[in-house]
């Protein structure tokens, strides 16, 4: 092997490292999405960039977005989100942030009520995670969007 071959191999290996890290993140996001889909009775749908849809029956849509820290979000086209909306988002959040669904659900509900009352996005920070909601009562396709995710360190 020539003395030039070794540096080329090292360069090629170094160039591949970001791709391996990205693939590992994608695999862990796929696993997380599967766990959430199983817990809420859905099935994993399409991936679009860092986001993966979870398909559930009815007017609620879920997706998991994996960037620095994963986020789960639920969207409802109903005039007021159903109890299922809050329950399923809380169950998904338990998997994502490690807090019991019974702890997360009232915080999401408070974020929703605040967003509705103040007509702006509501953001509630907790110990290492956050919940946010946005409402648009005039929309016919997306009236409520709530999300929960870990707060990135730093």
N, C-alpha and C positions, 0 to 999 in steps of 0.2 A: 504494500500500500504506500502510495507516495505521501510525502509530508504535507501536500496540499489537500489530500483526501480527508484527513482527520479534522482540520478546521471546517471543511465543508459539511461533514457529518454533524459536528457540533452545532454549526449554524442551522442546519436543517432540524435538528432536535430541538433547539431553542425556539425556532419559529413554530414548531408544532405544539409547544406547551400551552399557549393561549387557547388553541383549539381543543386540547384535552380538558382544560379547565372549563371551557364553555360546554363541552359535552357532558361533563360531570354535573354541572349546574342544571342542564336540561334534564338529565336522568333523575336528579333529586326532585326537580319540579314536577316531572311526570309522576314520580312515586307519591309525592304530596297530593297532587291532583287526584290520583286514583284513590288514595285514602279518604279524601274529602268526598269524592263522588260516591264511594261505597257507603259512607256514613250518612249521607243525605238521600240515598236512594236514586242517585243519578248515574249517568255514564259519561265518560270522558269524550269530549268532542274534538273539534279542530284546534290546532295550535296556530297562532298568528304572532310571530315574533316571540316576545317573552310571555305571552298570555295563552292560556288553554281554557277553552269553554268546557263547562259541565252542563250536560243536558238533563233537565228535569221536566216532568209533566207540569203543565199549567203555565201561568203568566209570569213566572219568576225565572230569571236568567242568572247564572253564576259563572264566574271565571276566576282563575288563579293567575296572578302575574308574578313572575319571579325575576327580580332585579337584585339589588343589594340585599334586600329582605323581601320575602314573599308577602303578597297581599291577596286576600280573597274579597271579592265584591259580589253583591247581589243587586239586581235591577228588577223593579216591578212596574208593570204598566197599569196596575190596579189603582183606583182612586185613593185608596188607603191600603198600605201593605197588610197582608194577612198575618195571622199568628204564625203560619208556616214560614213566611218570609223571615221573621225574627228568630224563630226556633232553628231553622236550617242554617241561617248565617251564624248563629251562636254555636251550633255543633261544629260547623266548619272552622270557626274561629278557635274553638278549643283545641283542635288538631294543630292549627297554625301557630297560636301564641302560647299554648299550654295552660291557659286559664280555664276553669270549669265553665261550661256553657251557661250554668245558672248565674255565674258572676258576670259574664259578658252580655247576656241578653238584655238586662235592664239598662246597661250602658249604651247599647245600640239603640234601644227604644228612646232613651233620653236624647241622644244625638238626633234621632228622627224628629221628635217633638220640638226640639230647639230649632232645627232647620225649618220646620213648617211654620213655627210661630214667628221666627225672625226673618224668614224669606231669604236665607243665605245658607251657605255651607256651614255645617256644624262640625267641630273637630274636638274630640275629647281624648286627652292623653292620659294614659295609665302608667303603671310601673313597667316600662319597657315596650309597651304597645299602645296603639291608638285605634279609635273608632271614629268614623266620619260619615255624615249623611248629607245628601243634597236632595232637594225636592223641587219639582216643577209641576204643580197641580194643573197647569194649562196644557201640558203635553199629552198626546194620545198614545205615545209609544214608550216614554220613560218618565214616569212620575216620581219615582224614588230610586236613588242609588245610594247604597250604604257599603262601606268597606271597613275591613279590619286588617291590621298588619303590625308587624314588629317595627319598632323604631330603630333605624340603623345606628350602630354605636358611633360615638365620636362627636 
